[in-house]
């Protein structure tokens, strides 16, 4: 019996989130009301408040869920065997996996990174990239390459570059594949290295 209840709960949450993202695509966050969400989701206010405190809580949970999914996606590539890892590194593996995940959830990323969302999701995403970069930096031999570069500057540069690329990529009507974008990212980094 608990299984049916959990499934209904999950479906209701998904419905609320989908309607919310649709509304956020159409208008600014501050102009979205709980009534807008409940009417479009065909639920009552009580049902909404069973799942979320308010629209800010809903937005935060949507953002956290998306980033947690990205974290799991990246953790799963770290479990691949060493041969696959070598192949992934050859084509800017970390970035390619990030781009693949973002491609899978592109509509959510487009909406959350849009001007209608004033929550600062881009800063949350940048912090996520910094965390991932620093974890990989210390877990590998990268720190031994040039210890004269402060890690905070290096991670700020790396996270800003990937975030800028993602934002531009998502703004294009005809996008490259994640693999093409990863290859382009690697070429850009090589170009910067030559400057």
N, C-alpha and C positions, 0 to 999 in steps of 0.2 A: 504494500500500500504506500509506503514511503517513497518508493521508486516512481510511482505515478505522480505523486505530489511534487517531487523534485523535478520531474520532467515538465510538469505544468509551470512550475516556478521558472525554470530555465527558458521555456518558450515565452512566458510573459516578459521576463527581463530582456530577451532578445527583441521582442516586439517593441518594447519601450525604447530600447537603444536605437533600433532601426528608424523608428519614427523621429526620435530626437535628432539623429544624424541627418535625416531628410530635411527637417526643419532648419537645422544649422546650416545646411547647404543653401537654403533659400533666404534666410535672414540672420541678422546679428544675434548673438547669444543673449544679450540684454533684452531683446524684444521677444524672446521665446518665453511663454508662460506655461505653468503646469497644466492649465486648461488646454492650451494648444496641443500639448503632448497627449493628455488623456483623451481628448476628442479624436485626434488622429489615430490613436492606438485602440480606440473603442474600449477603453477601460474607465473605471471610476477613479476619483482622486484617492480613495482609500487604498485601492490596489497599487497605485503609484507609490504611496507612502509606506506600504508594506516592504517595498524594495529599495527606496531611496529617501533620504532626508529632505532633499530639495533638488533643484536643477543643477546646482553646483556639485552636489554629491554625485549625481548622475554623470556629469561631464568628467569629473575626476575618475570615477570608476571606469568609464569608457576608455579614457587615456591610459590608465594603469593597466587595464586588461590588454590593450594593444601592445604596450611596451613589455609586459610580462610574456606575451606570446612571442615577441621578437627575442627576448632573453632566452626562452626555451628553444626557439629555432636555432639560435647561435650555439647554445650548449649542445644541441644534438649534432652539429657539425664537428664539434670538438671530440665527439665520441667515435667518429669515423676512423677507419684504419689508416695507417700512416701513408700508404700509397695514395689513397684518395686525398689525404691532407696535402701531400706534395702537389698533386694535380690542382687542388683548389688554390694553393698558394701561388702556383704558376699564373693563374688568371685572377689575381687579387681576390683570393678566396673569401676573406671576411666580408669585403664590400659586396661581392657577388651574392653572398647569402643574405646580407641586409637588403640588397636590391630585390632579391627573389621574394623575400617576406613582404616587403613594401608593395611589390607588384600584386601579391595575393590579396592584400588589404588596401589597395590603392584608393578606393573610394573613401574609406575612413581617414586615411592619411591626407588626402586632398582636402576633405572637409575640416579636419582638425588643424591643418596648417593654413587654412584660409583666413582672410581678414575678418570673417564673421566670428571666429573663435578668438576671443581676447584673453583666454586663460594663460597664454604663454606656453602652449604645447611645444612650440619650436625650441624653447629653452629647456623643457623637460627632455625632449628628444636629444638635444645637444648634450645635456648632462649624462644621458644614457650612453651616448657615443664616447664621451670622455671616460666614463667608468669602464666601458668595454676596452677602449684603447689602453688605459692604464693597467687593467688586468692582464691583457696580452703582452704589454710592454715588459712587465715584471716577470711574467711566466715564461718568457722566451729570452733569447740572448740579445734582444734589441738594445737593452740598457748598456751593453758592453760596446756598442758601435761608436757612440760619441757621448760620453758622460758630461761634456761641457754644455750641452743643451739642457736647460731646465725642463723637467718633465711636464710641469704645468703649461709651459709655452708650447711644447711639442703636442701635448694632448689637446690644447685649445686650437692649434692649427689643424690637426687631424680631424677633430670633430666638426669644426667650422667648414672645412672643405667638403666633407662627406654630406653634411647637412645642406650646404649650398647646392651641391650637385643634385641631391634628392629633390629639393624644392624646385629647382629648374626643370628637372626631368618630369616631375608630376605636373608642371604647368604646360607641358607640350601636348598637343593633340595627338601627334604620332610619336610614340616613345620607342626608344631602343629597347631591346630585350635586356633583362638583368645581366646576362653574360656580355652583351655588347657594351652596356654601361660600365661594367667592371673593367673591361678592357680599355675603354676610354678613360676611366679614372686612373688606371695605371699609366697610360700614355701622358696624361696631364701631369701626374707626379714626376714622371721622367723629364718632361719639358721644364717643370719648375726647377728640377735638380740642375739642369743645364744653364739656367739663368745666372 
